[in-house]
Amino acid sequence: MVKPHQRPLSSLSAVPCPPGQRREALFYLAAAHDSALQSSLSNALKTMSNASEEAWEGLWVSYTAGRLSGAIWVQCLPRQMAQLWLPLPSVAAEHTHALLRAAYQWVTTQHMRLCHLTLSSQATETEALLSEHGMQRLVCLEHLTGSSHRRLAMNETRPLSLQPFAALTQTEQLALLAAVGHDSLDSRALRNVLSENELLAGFYQQAPQAPQHWYAVGYQGVTVGVLLMAPRPDLERWELMLMGLTPDWRGKGLGRSLLNKALELAQQAGAPDVVLAVDDVNLTAKRLYQQAGFVRYAQQHLLAWKGMEQGAKHQEKA
């Protein structure tokens, strides 16, 4: 991992959260984030309802005059992955630095391959602070929204077929994701860290009920791409999680047909809007979405402490 900036040592340090103060520490975390992140944190905590004491080892706290004054949580995920939940913005700088040092050291000793978080593109001070502690920006994501009633104009009809993604064997699923990701401009730095198996596991984690809306895309009797969608009933929207074509079928107008198909599915399900995230450097995809009437409503940066990703990917492929 990249070593964080070594700040002058002080008597202040962070310690693992005692079980009796866990509720108070989590309250500090819940108050630290905007409404969207509070919902995500709430969902993360629900998965911990029956967790063992060992599963809470990533929760760290600091004290002022014997009273809890800050908290940070490294939420452990499968396959030596983790998500970082930051302290309150109002926590004193010295405490924040101590908490971040403790979290980084714990991630390192646990041999975590990737510990990540997302920040608003406007959170420049927080990103600078995390950079000082060794975090790297991996991806700049643009979040777009568009009407499910819009359609892209087509010079020529290109009828696509949709096969349930679940009908493929796991080997076929992973091979299709690998083909779609080959030379893709979306999240290259993240794809260099994660295997296709881990990417798929991440999609399942984001939307456990969504796979019934996941498809392998066919054209002229050949599998040419993938379409993963997820209903978001709390937002009265659908999310386009992943849409992609294999390299041999790009640049032939199939992307326009596939986006129209995605919008049609959302409209048929009664969702007025579709949301998605696209890598800021993927100009071709952004242009396609803009032509379909999508507009940006947010921008986020994905930051991470990266560990032994190359070795892990090699082992999985071997």
C-alpha positions as CSV (number, residue, x, y, z in Angstrom):
1,M,0.0,0.0,0.0
2,V,1.0,3.6,-0.4
3,K,2.3,4.8,2.9
4,P,0.4,7.8,4.4
5,H,2.1,11.0,5.2
6,Q,3.8,10.6,8.6
7,R,2.5,13.3,10.8
8,P,4.3,14.2,14.0
9,L,3.4,11.8,16.8
10,S,1.3,13.0,19.6
11,S,-0.2,11.5,22.7
12,L,-3.6,11.3,21.1
13,S,-4.5,7.9,19.6
14,A,-7.5,6.0,18.4
15,V,-8.5,2.7,20.0
16,P,-10.9,-0.2,19.0
17,C,-14.4,0.7,20.1
18,P,-15.5,-1.0,23.3
19,P,-18.7,-3.1,22.8
20,G,-20.5,-1.0,25.4
21,Q,-19.9,2.2,23.4
22,R,-20.7,0.8,20.0
23,R,-24.1,2.4,19.8
24,E,-22.7,5.8,20.7
25,A,-19.9,5.4,18.1
26,L,-22.4,4.5,15.4
27,F,-24.5,7.5,16.2
28,Y,-21.5,9.7,15.6
29,L,-21.0,8.0,12.2
30,A,-24.7,8.4,11.2
31,A,-24.7,12.1,12.0
32,A,-21.6,12.6,9.8
33,H,-23.2,12.0,6.4
34,D,-25.8,13.5,4.1
35,S,-29.1,11.8,3.6
36,A,-28.0,9.6,0.7
37,L,-25.0,8.3,2.6
38,Q,-27.1,7.9,5.8
39,S,-29.3,5.5,3.9
40,S,-26.3,3.6,2.6
41,L,-24.8,3.5,6.1
42,S,-28.2,2.3,7.5
43,N,-28.2,-0.5,5.0
44,A,-24.6,-1.4,5.9
45,L,-25.5,-1.6,9.6
46,K,-28.5,-3.8,8.9
47,T,-26.1,-6.4,7.5
48,M,-24.3,-6.3,10.9
49,S,-27.4,-7.1,13.0
50,N,-26.2,-10.6,13.9
51,A,-22.5,-10.0,13.4
52,S,-19.9,-11.5,15.7
53,E,-17.7,-9.3,18.0
54,E,-14.8,-10.0,15.6
55,A,-16.7,-8.4,12.8
56,W,-16.7,-5.1,14.6
57,E,-12.9,-4.9,14.9
58,G,-12.8,-2.2,12.2
59,L,-14.7,0.3,14.4
60,W,-12.3,2.8,16.1
61,V,-13.0,5.7,18.4
62,S,-11.1,8.6,20.0
63,Y,-11.7,10.4,23.3
64,T,-11.5,13.8,24.8
65,A,-11.3,14.1,28.5
66,G,-12.5,10.5,28.8
67,R,-15.6,11.0,26.6
68,L,-16.0,9.6,23.1
69,S,-15.4,12.4,20.6
70,G,-15.1,10.7,17.2
71,A,-15.4,7.4,15.3
72,I,-14.4,5.8,12.1
73,W,-15.5,2.4,10.7
74,V,-13.8,0.0,8.3
75,Q,-16.7,-2.1,7.1
76,C,-15.4,-5.4,6.0
77,L,-16.7,-6.8,2.8
78,P,-16.1,-10.2,1.1
79,R,-12.8,-11.1,-0.5
80,Q,-10.6,-8.9,1.7
81,M,-12.4,-5.7,0.6
82,A,-13.7,-2.9,2.8
83,Q,-15.6,0.4,2.8
84,L,-14.5,3.3,4.9
85,W,-17.0,5.5,6.9
86,L,-15.5,8.8,7.9
87,P,-15.7,10.7,11.2
88,L,-18.0,13.7,11.7
89,P,-16.7,16.8,9.8
90,S,-16.8,18.6,13.1
91,V,-14.4,16.3,14.8
92,A,-11.2,18.1,15.7
93,A,-8.4,17.7,13.1
94,E,-6.1,16.0,15.6
95,H,-8.7,13.4,16.3
96,T,-9.5,12.9,12.6
97,H,-5.8,12.3,11.8
98,A,-5.6,9.8,14.7
99,L,-8.7,7.9,13.5
100,L,-7.4,7.8,9.9
101,R,-4.0,6.5,11.0
102,A,-5.7,3.8,13.0
103,A,-8.0,2.8,10.2
104,Y,-5.1,2.7,7.7
105,Q,-2.9,0.6,10.0
106,W,-5.8,-1.8,10.7
107,V,-6.5,-2.2,7.0
108,T,-2.8,-2.9,6.4
109,T,-2.5,-5.5,9.2
110,Q,-5.7,-7.2,7.9
111,H,-4.1,-7.4,4.4
112,M,-7.2,-5.7,2.9
113,R,-6.9,-5.5,-0.9
114,L,-9.1,-2.5,-1.3
115,C,-10.6,-0.1,1.2
116,H,-12.7,2.5,-0.6
117,L,-15.2,5.3,-0.2
118,T,-16.9,7.9,-2.5
119,L,-16.9,11.6,-2.1
120,S,-18.6,14.5,-3.7
121,S,-16.4,16.2,-6.3
122,Q,-16.9,19.3,-4.2
123,A,-15.4,17.8,-1.0
124,T,-11.9,19.0,-2.0
125,E,-10.7,19.4,1.6
126,T,-11.7,15.9,2.6
127,E,-10.1,14.5,-0.5
128,A,-6.9,16.3,0.3
129,L,-7.0,15.0,3.8
130,L,-7.5,11.4,2.6
131,S,-4.7,11.8,0.0
132,E,-2.4,12.9,2.8
133,H,-3.2,9.6,4.5
134,G,-2.4,7.6,1.4
135,M,-5.7,7.2,-0.4
136,Q,-5.7,7.4,-4.2
137,R,-8.4,8.6,-6.5
138,L,-9.4,5.7,-8.7
139,V,-12.4,6.9,-10.6
140,C,-14.4,10.1,-11.2
141,L,-18.0,9.1,-11.7
142,E,-20.7,11.3,-13.3
143,H,-24.2,10.4,-12.1
144,L,-26.8,11.0,-14.9
145,T,-30.6,10.8,-15.0
146,G,-32.9,10.6,-18.0
147,S,-36.5,10.0,-18.9
148,S,-37.5,6.4,-19.7
149,H,-39.8,7.8,-22.4
150,R,-37.0,9.1,-24.5
151,R,-35.5,7.1,-27.4
152,L,-32.5,7.5,-29.6
153,A,-33.1,7.8,-33.4
154,M,-32.0,4.8,-35.4
155,N,-30.9,4.8,-39.0
156,E,-31.4,1.1,-39.2
157,T,-33.3,-1.3,-37.0
158,R,-31.1,-3.7,-35.1
159,P,-33.3,-6.1,-33.1
160,L,-31.7,-7.3,-30.0
161,S,-32.7,-10.4,-27.9
162,L,-32.4,-10.6,-24.2
163,Q,-31.6,-13.9,-22.4
164,P,-31.8,-14.0,-18.6
165,F,-28.3,-13.6,-17.2
166,A,-29.1,-16.3,-14.7
167,A,-29.5,-18.8,-17.5
168,L,-25.8,-18.6,-18.2
169,T,-23.4,-20.8,-16.2
170,Q,-21.1,-18.9,-13.8
171,T,-18.2,-19.5,-16.2
172,E,-20.2,-18.0,-19.0
173,Q,-21.3,-15.0,-16.9
174,L,-17.7,-14.2,-15.9
175,A,-16.4,-14.7,-19.5
176,L,-19.1,-12.3,-20.7
177,L,-18.2,-9.7,-18.1
178,A,-14.5,-10.0,-19.0
179,A,-15.3,-9.6,-22.7
180,V,-17.5,-6.5,-22.1
181,G,-14.8,-5.0,-19.8
182,H,-12.0,-5.6,-22.3
183,D,-10.6,-2.2,-23.4
184,S,-13.6,-0.5,-21.7
185,L,-13.0,3.1,-20.6
186,D,-15.3,2.7,-17.6
187,S,-13.4,2.4,-14.2
188,R,-10.2,1.0,-15.6
189,A,-8.3,1.6,-12.4
190,L,-11.0,-0.4,-10.5
191,R,-11.0,-3.2,-13.0
192,N,-7.3,-3.5,-12.6
193,V,-7.9,-4.3,-9.0
194,L,-11.0,-6.4,-9.1
195,S,-11.6,-9.7,-10.9
196,E,-14.7,-10.4,-12.8
197,N,-15.9,-12.6,-10.0
198,E,-15.5,-9.7,-7.6
199,L,-17.3,-7.3,-9.9
200,L,-20.2,-9.6,-10.2
201,A,-20.3,-10.1,-6.4
202,G,-20.4,-6.3,-6.1
203,F,-23.4,-6.0,-8.4
204,Y,-25.2,-8.7,-6.3
205,Q,-24.4,-6.8,-3.1
206,Q,-25.7,-3.5,-4.6
207,A,-29.0,-5.0,-5.6
208,P,-29.7,-8.5,-4.3
209,Q,-33.2,-8.6,-5.9
210,A,-32.1,-7.2,-9.2
211,P,-30.8,-10.2,-11.1
212,Q,-34.2,-10.9,-12.5
213,H,-33.6,-7.8,-14.6
214,W,-30.1,-8.8,-15.8
215,Y,-29.6,-10.0,-19.3
216,A,-27.2,-11.4,-21.8
217,V,-27.7,-9.4,-25.0
218,G,-28.0,-11.3,-28.3
219,Y,-27.8,-10.1,-32.0
220,Q,-28.0,-12.3,-35.1
221,G,-27.7,-15.4,-32.9
222,V,-24.5,-14.3,-31.1
223,T,-24.1,-13.0,-27.5
224,V,-22.8,-9.4,-28.0
225,G,-23.2,-7.8,-24.6
226,V,-24.7,-7.4,-21.2
227,L,-27.5,-5.3,-19.6
228,L,-27.8,-5.2,-15.8
229,M,-30.7,-3.1,-14.4
230,A,-32.1,-2.6,-10.9
231,P,-35.5,-1.2,-9.8
232,R,-35.1,1.5,-7.1
233,P,-38.7,1.6,-5.8
234,D,-37.7,4.0,-2.9
235,L,-36.6,6.5,-5.6
236,E,-39.4,5.6,-8.1
237,R,-36.6,5.1,-10.6
238,W,-34.7,2.3,-12.3
239,E,-30.9,2.1,-12.3
240,L,-28.8,1.1,-15.3
241,M,-26.0,-0.7,-13.4
242,L,-24.1,-2.0,-16.4
243,M,-24.5,-1.8,-20.2
244,G,-21.8,-2.9,-22.5
245,L,-20.8,-4.7,-25.7
246,T,-18.0,-7.0,-26.5
247,P,-15.2,-5.4,-28.6
248,D,-16.2,-7.0,-31.9
249,W,-19.6,-5.5,-31.7
250,R,-18.8,-1.9,-30.8
251,G,-19.2,1.0,-33.2
252,K,-22.0,-0.7,-35.1
253,G,-25.0,1.1,-33.7
254,L,-25.8,-1.6,-31.2
255,G,-25.2,0.6,-28.2
256,R,-28.0,2.9,-29.3
257,S,-30.3,-0.1,-29.7
258,L,-29.3,-1.4,-26.3
259,L,-29.9,1.9,-24.5
260,N,-33.3,2.1,-26.1
261,K,-34.1,-1.4,-24.9
262,A,-33.1,-0.4,-21.4
263,L,-35.3,2.6,-21.4
264,E,-38.2,0.6,-22.8
265,L,-37.8,-2.0,-20.0
266,A,-37.9,0.8,-17.4
267,Q,-40.9,2.5,-19.0
268,Q,-42.8,-0.8,-19.2
269,A,-42.2,-1.3,-15.4
270,G,-43.7,2.1,-14.7
271,A,-40.5,3.9,-13.8
272,P,-40.5,7.5,-15.2
273,D,-36.7,8.0,-14.9
274,V,-33.5,6.0,-15.2
275,V,-30.3,6.8,-13.3
276,L,-26.7,5.6,-14.1
277,A,-23.1,6.3,-13.3
278,V,-20.4,6.7,-16.0
279,D,-16.7,7.2,-15.8
280,D,-15.8,10.9,-16.6
281,V,-13.2,9.8,-19.2
282,N,-15.7,7.6,-21.1
283,L,-16.6,10.3,-23.6
284,T,-18.2,7.9,-26.1
285,A,-20.7,6.6,-23.5
286,K,-21.3,10.1,-22.1
287,R,-22.1,11.4,-25.6
288,L,-24.6,8.5,-26.2
289,Y,-26.4,9.2,-22.9
290,Q,-26.5,12.9,-23.6
291,Q,-28.1,12.2,-27.0
292,A,-30.8,10.3,-25.1
293,G,-31.5,13.3,-22.9
294,F,-29.6,12.3,-19.8
295,V,-28.3,15.1,-17.7
296,R,-25.7,15.1,-14.8
297,Y,-27.1,15.6,-11.3
298,A,-24.0,14.7,-9.3
299,Q,-20.3,13.9,-9.6
300,Q,-18.4,11.7,-7.2
301,H,-14.8,10.5,-6.7
302,L,-14.0,7.0,-5.7
303,L,-10.9,6.9,-3.5
304,A,-9.2,3.9,-2.0
305,W,-6.3,2.4,-0.1
306,K,-5.0,-0.3,-2.5
307,G,-3.3,-3.4,-1.2
308,M,-2.1,-6.6,-2.8
309,E,-4.5,-6.5,-5.8
310,Q,-2.2,-7.8,-8.5
311,G,-1.3,-10.9,-6.7
312,A,-4.9,-11.7,-5.8
313,K,-6.0,-11.3,-9.4
314,H,-3.3,-13.5,-10.6
315,Q,-4.1,-16.2,-8.0
316,E,-7.8,-16.2,-9.0
317,K,-7.0,-16.5,-12.7
318,A,-4.4,-19.3,-12.1
